[in-house]
Amino acid sequence: MSPRPNPGGDDSIYRIAPYYYLHVLDQNTNITRIEIGPKTFIRQDNERVVFGPEKMITIPPRHYCVVENPVTRDGKGAIILDDSGQPKLSFADQDIRLTQEPFPLYPGEVLKQVLSACLSPMTHRPRDVLQPATPLRVVPANTALLLRATLDFEDESGDKRVAGDEWLFEGPGTYIPRKEVSVEETIRATIIKANQSIKLRARKECNDRNGVPRQTGEEWLVKKIGAYLPGAFEVVVEVVDAYILTDKKALHLRAHRTFKDDYGVERKSGEEWLITLKDTDAHIPNVYEEVIGVVDITTLTSRQYCVIMDPMGPDGKLQLGKRKLVRGEKSFFLRPGEKLEHGIQGIYVLGENEGLIFRCNESFYDEEEKKDRKPGDRWMLRGPVEYVPTVEIEVVMKRTAIPLDENEGIYVRDVKTGKVRAVCGQTYMLSHDEELWSKELSPGIEKLLAEQKDPLSDRGEHEKKGDKGDKDVPSKRDKTKVITFRVPHNASVQIYDYKDKKARVVFGPDLVMLGPDEQFTQLALSGGKPKRPNAIRSLCLLLGPDFCTDIITIETSDHARLQLQLAYNWHFEVKDQSNTDESAQLFSVPDFVGDACKAIASRVRGAVAAVSFDEFHKNSAKIIRASVFGFDENMKVRDRFFFPQNNLVVTSVDIQSVEPIDQRTRDALQKSVQLAIEITTNSQEAAARHEAQRVEQEAKGRLERQKIIDEAEAEKARRELLELQALSAAVESTGQAKAEAQSRAESARIEGEAAVEQARLKAQAGEIEAQSELERLTRAREAEVKFIREQNDLEINKSREISTIEVSKFKNLVDAMGTDTIRAIAVSGPEMQVRMLQALGLQSTLITDGTNPINLFNTAQGLIGGMYAPALKRPKSDEDLTS
C-alpha cells in the first residue's frame, strides 16, 4: 500500500517507497526541495514536509498529461535552477508529456486533471472521476481535427505556424497535442451518394482539394461519389440532390450570374432555360442556378390543339407578342416565358346544324375561302366540318341551329342595319351579322303572360287592393322567343303595331304571335260589387254571352232609399269579323263593364225616383225592365239594350235582392212580410190537414181488402202442403228397397272391375321386373368383360415396358463399361493365377495317376487363401457391376 500524504509534516522519519516523492520546505531559507524514493528521509527541525509522500505521475501508453508551470530544462534535459537553488519554473506555461517513466511534480508544478467517466465498483454505475492522464485522440478515417495555432511555432516538418493559422489533421491517425495548438472542432466527411453533390463555401481565400483557388464567400459543388472531407477553410452549406428527369418532366432553371453550365453553354445573368431528358437523366443544380420548378410535359391528342403566346424562336429568344399554333398529336415542354392561351383546347367538331363565328385580328390570306381577311372582318363557318382556328383569327362564338315549330319563333336583329324580324316555323341558324333580340313588354303585360290564366275559367278571379295572396312566382320569360298568346273561343285580342301605326283584332280560337313592333292592348275592366274601376286586367275580350252583377242605391218619390242587386246578361254583337272597323269598335270603350253598369244604373235611378215605395214594391221588375230597355212604337218593353259605341247588347236584367237602406222602412217591410208569411202558412196547414184525413181513410180501406186476399192465399197454400206430404210418404216407403238393390249391384260390379285391373297390373309388374333383371345382368357381364380386357391390356403394356427398360438398362450398362472392360474382367482370374505360378518359380513336377486331373489354377488360388476372390466374383446385380 502506498503511504498516505502527510500535509502536516509532523513525522520525523519518512520512508519513501519506490516511485514516490515528497516536498520538503526548509523554513530557514524558504526553499522547497523534492525527495524521491526509495529512501528513508529524516526530517530536520527546520524542515517541514509540505506535500507527500505522493505517488509519481504514471502516463499509460497512448496517453498524455498537461503540467502547468513546468520546470525549465536545458538542451540536455537537465533542470535549470535559480540563484537560490530552487528549480526555475515557466509560469503561465504548459508542458504536454507523453508516455515515459514515472516522474514527480516539482514544487510549483500543477498537474491539470480531467474528468473521465468510469464505473463505480460499488454501484456499477457510471460516474465522473478526475484522471491525471488523458487518452490521445484517435482520428478515424474520413475525419479530421480543425487545429488553430495559439502561438507562433515551427512544427516537426519545418513548417512555421503563426498564431491564428488553421489547418486540418486528417485521419486515420493519432493526434499528438502541442501546447501551441488548440483543437477547434472535429470535422467529419460528408458522404456523396449517386445523384448527389455537396455545396461548399470558402471562409477565406484558399485552394480547394483540386488545387483550384477560391475566393472568400465563393461557393462550388463537389459531385464525386464517395466521402468528401472539407478543407480547413471550407464549409459544407448543404447536400444537393439531383432532379431526376423523365420524358414527361423537365427542369426550369434561372441563372444568378453569367457562367458556363455543366453542358458547356454560357448562361447570362437572369436567363431562364429548361433541362430535359435529352440533356441528362439527372441534373444537379449549379451554385449559380436557381430551380424555378418542375415543368410537366404538355401532351396534345389528335383531337386537341393549343396556342402558345410569346413562343421561343430558333435563336433561343422569346418572340414577344407573337402566337404559335400547335396541333396534336404532339408532346412538348413549355419554354420559360411561354404560356398557353386558354389552355389546351379541343378542336371544333361542327355538326350539320352548328357553325362558328370568327373575327379577324390580323391580316392574312384565307386558304379555305380563297380570299384576304382584314382585321375586324367577321364570317361564319358552317358544319359538318372539323376546324382548328389559326392564330390570326378569334372564335367569337359557336352557333347552333334553333329548331322552331309552327307555333314557335325567335326575334332576330341584323347588327349592320338594326332591323328586327321574327323567324317562325323553321330550323334557323343565326348568321355572323345577326343576333337574338330581346323584346321588352310592360310589367302589367309581363305579369298577365306569366300567370297564364284562362280568360274563361279564371275570369272571376281578380286581385283586390292590398290583397297580395300566396301565389307562385311566375317563371322568367325568354325574351328572345316570339311572344305567343292563345285566344280562347268566343274571345278577341287587339294587337297594335307601333311601326305601321295599325291595329288588328284576332278572334278566337287562334294563336297570336307578336311581331317585333307589336304590343297587346291591355283591358282594365271594372269588377266587384259594387263595381270599382281597374279591378280586372286582361289581354283578351270575351264576346259573351255572359253576365255581370252590380249593386246600386235608389230612392223613391217618398224618399225611401233602397239597395238593389241587379244581374245583367250581355254579349257583343259582331256581324262580320273580317270587317276591320267593326272589329275595332269592340275595343273603343276601354272599360265596357263600368260604362254599361253606369248607364243602366242611371236609368234605373231615374225611373224609380218617379214612383212611390209601395208602387215600386209591387211592380219593381216591370219598372226596372221598362227603365232599362225602354218602349217600342207599340208601347211594349223592348228585349235588349244596345250600346252602339262598342256593339254591346244587354239582353236581360235580373233583380236578385232589394234591401231598404232606412231602418224604419226595413222594419215596416219586415212586418208586412211576416204577416203575409203567417197567412200563407195557416192556409197551407188547413189544406194539408184535410188532405191527410182523406189519405188516411183510403189507406184503411185498402188494408182491409188486402187482409181478405191474404187469408184466401194462405188456405190455398195449406191444401197444397198436405198433398205434398202424402206424396212424400209414398215415395219414402218404395224408394228405400229400390235403393238397397241398386247399391248391391253397383258394389258387385265395382269389385269385379277392380279384380281384373289388379291382375293386369300384376302381370305388367312381373314383366317389368324380369326385363329390368335381364338388363342388369347383361350390363354387369359387359362391364366385367370390359374390365378383364382392360386389365389384360395393362399387364401386357407393363410387361412390354419393363422388358424395354431392362434391355435399355443392360445396353446402357454395357455401353458404359465398354468391351475392353468386360474382356478384362473375364480373363482377369486366369491371368492372375498364371502370374502367381510364374512368381512361385516351381521347378519340380507333380506326378499323378492320370485319372484325376489336377487343376493347377484352382490350386494356385487356394495357395493364396482366396485373397483375390472378391475381385474374381461376378457382380450379383447391375448396380454392383456399375460400381
Secondary structure, DSSP 8 states (H G I E B T S, - for coil): ------SS---SEEEE-TTEEEEEEETTTTEEEEEESSEEEE--TTEEEEEEEEE-B---TTEEEEEES-B-B-TTS-B-B-TTSSB-B-TT-EEEE-S-S-B---TT-EEE-EEEEEE-TTT--EEEEEES-EE-EEE-TTEEEEEEESS-EE-TTS-EE-TT-EEEEESSEEE---TTEEEEEEEE-EEE-TTEEEEEEESSSEE-TTS-EE-TT-EEEE--SEEE---TTEEEEEEEE-EE--TTEEEEEEESS-EE-TTS-EE-TT-EEEE-TTT-SEE---TTEEEEEEEE-EEE-TTEEEEEES-B-TTS-B-TT-EEEEESSEEE---TT-EESSSSEE-EEE-TTEEEEEEESS-EEETTTTEEE-TT-EEEEESSEEE---TTEEEEEEEE-B---TT-EEEEEETTT--EEEEESS-B---TTEEE------HHHHHHHHHT--TTTTTT----TT------------TTB--EEEE-TTEEEEEEETTTTEEEEEESSEEEE--TTEEE--EEEEETTTTEEEEEEESEEE-SSEEEEEEEEEE-TT--EEEEEEEEEEEE--S-TT-HHHHHHTTSSTTHHHHHHHHHHHHHHHHHTTS-HHHHHHSHHHHHHHHHH-B-TTS-B-S-EEETTTTEEEEEEEEEEEEESSHHHHHHHHHHHHHHHHHHHHHHHHHHHHHHHHHHHHHHHHHHHHHHHHHHHHHHHHHHHHHHHHHHHHHHHHHHHHHHHHHHHHHHHHHHHHHHHHHHHHHHHHHHHHHHHHHHHHHHHHHHHHHHHHHHHHHHHHHHHHHHHHHHHHHHHHHHH-HHHHHHHHHHHHHHHHHHHHHHT--S-----SSS---HHHHHHHHTTTTTHHHHS--SSHHHHH-
